[in-house]
Amino acid sequence: MSTSFTQNNQTNKTELYTAKLARNHAPNNGSRPPEACLPPSPPLRGRSSFLAAPATAAGKTGQVTVFWGRNKDEGSLREACDSGRYTMVTMSFLDGLRPRQKLPPRPLRTRPLCQSAPTSSTASSWRASSLSIGGYGTGYSLPSNRSALDLFDHLWNSYFGGSKPGVPRPFGDAWLDGVDLFLEHGTPVDRYDVLALELAKHNIRGGPGKPLHLTATVRCAYPPAVHVGRALATGIFERVHVRIYEGHDKACNVYGAWQDAWDKWTAAYPATKFYIGLTADQKSYQWIHPKNVYYGVAPVVQKKDNYGGIMLWDRYFDKKSDDYGSLIKNYA
């Protein structure tokens, strides 16, 4: 049975925090992600002449975010963090009141997520861990201010600085570094703006000496759906990941359309950093060869003052590819 973030008046608090997750229909178990919003013709894979010559990528940041938690063969969270390919690992997804990912069998009393908090000597190797809310399933919603505040309460007490009797902390005393909103489904009444504002109100020290990173992962097409746009309109998101690899995003299925969408996204939210979202699945028609990322994608996206980096879907496909993420990191 699917469930949502909401509860009825008869649901007690214990039931609220042990709600069964909705089935998530994102690509998993080795299946392909949705086809991309890059042009169907000509194919990109293997076309090293996508552009004649590389442009100077003056806007390189070296920032790469990857989604993890969708497939048992992708390895552990620690392995992803220690691979050196990513600067943030985002766990996917929480679409009810439990996360849909491989959590430790018992609470850990140290910071287990990626690395201990950075010092002057370790800052360069710092890797952040975030939890993504929503996903491709349909079993989540926030139809009222109250439901948004209830979800904040759950997040704060389960993954950040709070604590409450009866609310388990999957990572023990450790704190996550951020929250991502991956709102593939929703309605105009959903109040993710209230959730975002409550997170920002606490902004929150996500852990000792550091802020919480508030991000969103969106479809390529602009403008966004009402429930997404209302949340982004708060102006408090640190960054947005724009996915350009999904065929069902029809507005971006015309040659060059993703570039137009990128221009609109970055112009609409100039104070927000934008990451270009790529798939690491080489079987996907919209997988982009690393050379084409270097010659054709990176020079375009890095022209924007608020370019932030690259987002990869996902750790499973990247691990299968052997070196895709390692190459992409050099171009980010």
C-alpha positions in Angstrom: 0.0 0.0 0.0 1.2 3.5 -0.7 1.3 6.2 1.8 1.8 9.9 1.9 3.6 12.4 4.2 0.1 13.2 5.6 -1.9 11.5 8.3 -5.6 11.4 9.2 -6.9 12.4 12.6 -7.1 8.8 13.8 -3.4 8.1 13.1 -1.3 8.2 16.2 2.2 9.4 16.4 3.8 6.0 16.5 2.0 5.0 13.3 3.0 8.3 11.8 6.7 7.6 12.1 6.5 4.0 11.0 4.3 4.6 8.0 5.0 2.1 5.2 6.7 3.6 2.1 5.0 3.9 -1.2 6.5 1.9 -4.0 8.8 4.1 -6.0 8.9 3.7 -9.7 12.1 5.4 -10.4 14.7 3.4 -12.4 16.1 0.7 -10.1 17.1 -2.9 -10.0 19.4 -2.1 -13.0 16.6 -0.8 -15.2 17.1 2.2 -17.4 16.1 5.7 -16.3 13.5 7.6 -18.4 14.8 8.6 -21.8 16.4 12.0 -21.9 15.3 15.5 -22.9 18.2 15.8 -25.3 17.4 15.7 -29.1 16.4 12.3 -30.4 18.5 12.9 -33.5 21.4 12.9 -34.0 22.5 10.4 -31.3 25.0 11.8 -28.9 26.8 8.6 -27.9 30.2 8.3 -29.5 30.0 11.5 -31.5 33.3 13.0 -30.5 32.6 15.8 -33.1 29.6 17.1 -31.2 31.3 20.5 -31.3 34.4 21.3 -33.4 36.5 22.6 -30.5 36.3 23.0 -26.8 35.6 26.3 -25.2 37.4 27.5 -22.1 35.4 26.3 -19.1 36.1 29.3 -16.9 33.3 28.4 -14.7 34.5 25.0 -13.5 33.7 24.3 -9.9 34.6 20.6 -9.5 31.3 20.0 -7.8 29.5 16.6 -8.5 26.4 15.3 -6.8 25.3 11.7 -7.2 22.1 9.9 -6.2 22.5 6.8 -4.2 20.2 4.2 -2.7 18.3 2.8 -5.7 20.0 -0.6 -6.3 21.6 -3.2 -4.0 24.5 -3.6 -6.4 25.7 0.0 -6.2 27.7 -0.6 -3.1 27.5 1.1 0.3 27.2 4.8 1.0 30.7 4.8 2.4 32.0 3.3 -0.8 30.3 6.0 -2.8 31.7 8.7 -0.5 35.2 7.3 -0.6 35.3 6.9 -4.4 36.5 10.5 -4.8 34.1 11.1 -7.6 31.5 13.1 -5.8 31.3 16.1 -3.5 27.8 15.2 -2.3 26.0 11.9 -2.2 22.2 12.2 -2.1 20.2 9.3 -0.6 17.0 8.5 -2.5 14.2 8.6 -1.6 12.1 9.4 1.4 8.6 9.2 0.0 6.7 8.3 3.2 8.1 8.6 6.7 10.9 6.1 6.2 13.7 6.5 3.7 13.9 4.1 0.8 17.5 3.3 1.1 20.0 1.0 2.8 20.2 2.3 6.4 22.6 0.8 8.9 21.1 -2.2 10.9 21.4 -0.2 14.2 22.0 3.4 15.1 25.6 4.6 14.7 26.9 6.9 17.4 29.5 8.6 15.3 29.3 10.5 12.1 29.0 7.6 9.6 27.7 9.3 6.5 30.6 10.4 4.5 33.4 11.9 6.6 33.8 13.6 9.8 33.4 17.4 9.8 36.2 19.0 7.9 39.1 20.7 9.5 41.7 22.9 7.8 43.7 19.8 6.9 40.7 17.7 5.7 38.4 20.2 4.1 39.5 19.3 0.6 38.3 15.7 1.1 35.0 16.6 2.7 32.0 14.8 1.2 28.4 15.7 2.2 25.4 13.5 2.6 21.8 14.6 1.8 18.4 13.0 1.9 16.1 13.4 -1.1 12.3 13.7 -0.5 9.8 12.5 -3.0 11.0 10.7 -6.1 9.2 9.0 -9.0 6.5 7.3 -6.9 3.1 8.8 -6.3 2.6 8.1 -2.6 3.6 11.4 -1.2 2.0 14.8 -0.7 1.9 17.8 1.6 -1.6 19.2 1.2 -1.6 21.5 4.2 0.7 23.7 6.3 0.2 21.2 9.1 1.4 18.2 7.1 4.5 20.2 6.0 5.3 21.1 9.6 4.8 17.4 10.6 7.3 16.4 8.0 9.8 19.0 9.1 9.3 17.7 12.7 10.1 14.1 11.5 13.2 15.2 9.5 14.5 17.3 12.3 14.1 14.7 15.0 15.3 11.8 12.8 18.2 13.2 10.8 19.2 16.5 12.2 19.5 18.3 15.6 16.3 17.2 17.3 15.2 14.3 19.3 11.8 13.0 20.4 10.7 9.9 22.3 9.6 7.1 20.0 11.3 8.7 16.9 14.2 6.5 15.7 17.4 8.1 14.5 18.7 5.8 11.7 22.2 7.4 11.9 22.3 7.7 15.7 23.9 11.0 16.8 25.1 11.8 13.2 23.5 14.6 11.3 22.8 14.7 7.6 24.2 17.6 5.6 21.1 18.5 3.6 17.6 17.9 2.2 16.7 17.7 -1.5 13.2 18.0 -2.9 12.7 15.7 -5.9 9.1 16.5 -6.5 8.2 14.5 -9.6 4.6 14.4 -8.6 2.3 16.8 -6.8 -0.6 19.2 -7.0 -1.0 22.9 -6.7 -2.1 22.6 -3.0 1.1 20.9 -1.9 3.0 23.1 0.6 6.6 22.3 0.1 7.3 26.0 0.4 6.2 25.7 4.1 8.6 22.8 4.6 11.5 24.7 2.9 10.9 27.8 5.0 10.8 25.8 8.2 14.1 24.2 7.3 15.6 27.6 6.5 14.2 29.0 9.7 16.4 26.6 11.6 19.3 27.0 9.3 19.7 25.4 10.7 23.0 24.2 11.7 22.8 20.8 9.9 25.5 19.7 12.3 28.2 21.2 14.4 29.6 24.2 12.7 27.9 23.8 9.3 24.7 24.9 7.6 22.1 22.5 6.1 22.1 22.4 2.3 18.7 22.9 0.8 18.4 21.7 -2.8 15.9 20.8 -5.4 16.0 18.3 -8.3 13.7 19.4 -11.2 12.7 18.4 -14.7 14.3 20.1 -17.6 11.3 22.0 -18.7 10.7 25.6 -17.5 8.5 26.9 -15.9 8.2 24.2 -13.2 4.9 22.8 -11.9 3.0 25.0 -9.4 4.0 23.0 -6.3 7.7 23.1 -7.3 7.6 26.8 -8.4 6.0 27.8 -5.1 8.8 26.2 -3.1 11.5 27.7 -5.3 9.9 31.1 -5.1 10.9 31.3 -1.4 14.4 32.1 -2.7 16.1 30.0 -0.1 17.4 27.1 -2.1 21.1 26.8 -2.3 21.1 24.9 -5.6 18.9 23.3 -8.2 19.7 20.2 -10.2 18.1 20.4 -13.7 17.7 16.9 -15.2 18.2 16.9 -19.0 18.0 13.1 -19.5 14.4 12.2 -19.4 12.3 11.5 -22.6 8.9 12.1 -20.9 9.9 15.7 -20.4 8.6 16.6 -23.8 9.3 20.3 -23.7 13.0 19.4 -23.8 12.9 16.7 -26.5 13.7 19.1 -29.3 17.3 19.6 -30.4 18.8 22.3 -28.3 15.8 22.7 -26.1 17.7 21.9 -22.9 20.0 24.9 -23.6 16.9 27.2 -23.8 15.5 25.7 -20.6 18.9 26.1 -18.9 19.0 29.8 -19.8 15.5 30.2 -18.4 16.2 28.4 -15.1 19.4 30.2 -14.4 17.9 33.6 -15.2 14.8 33.0 -13.1 16.8 32.3 -9.9 20.1 34.2 -10.2 20.9 33.7 -6.5 20.7 29.9 -6.8 23.5 27.7 -8.0 22.5 25.4 -10.9 23.8 21.9 -11.6 23.3 20.2 -14.9 21.8 16.7 -14.5 23.2 13.9 -16.6 22.6 10.1 -16.6 25.5 7.7 -16.2 23.5 4.9 -17.9 25.3 4.1 -21.1 22.3 2.1 -22.4 20.2 5.2 -22.3 19.8 6.9 -25.7 20.4 10.2 -23.9 23.6 9.2 -22.2 26.2 11.8 -23.2 29.7 10.7 -24.1 32.3 12.3 -21.8 33.9 14.0 -24.8 30.6 15.6 -25.6 30.2 16.7 -22.0 33.5 18.4 -22.4 33.0 19.9 -25.8 29.3 20.5 -25.9 27.7 20.6 -22.4 30.3 22.1 -20.0 31.1 25.2 -22.1 27.4 26.0 -22.4 26.4 25.6 -18.8 29.6 27.2 -17.4 28.9 30.5 -19.1 26.3 31.2 -16.4 27.5 33.1 -13.3 25.3 30.8 -11.2 26.6 27.5 -12.6 27.2 25.1 -9.7 28.3 21.8 -11.0 27.1 18.4 -12.4 24.5 16.0 -11.0 24.7 12.3 -11.9 21.9 9.8 -12.0 22.9 7.5 -10.3 25.6 5.7 -8.3 24.5 2.3 -9.7 25.0 3.3 -13.3 28.1 5.2 -12.6 29.7 2.2 -10.9 28.7 0.0 -13.8 30.3 2.5 -16.2 33.7 2.1 -14.4 35.0 5.6 -15.0 32.2 7.9 -16.2 32.0 9.8 -13.0 35.8 10.1 -12.7 35.9 11.7 -16.2 32.9 13.9 -15.6 34.4 15.2 -12.4 37.3 16.7 -14.4 34.8 18.7 -16.5 32.6 19.9 -13.7 
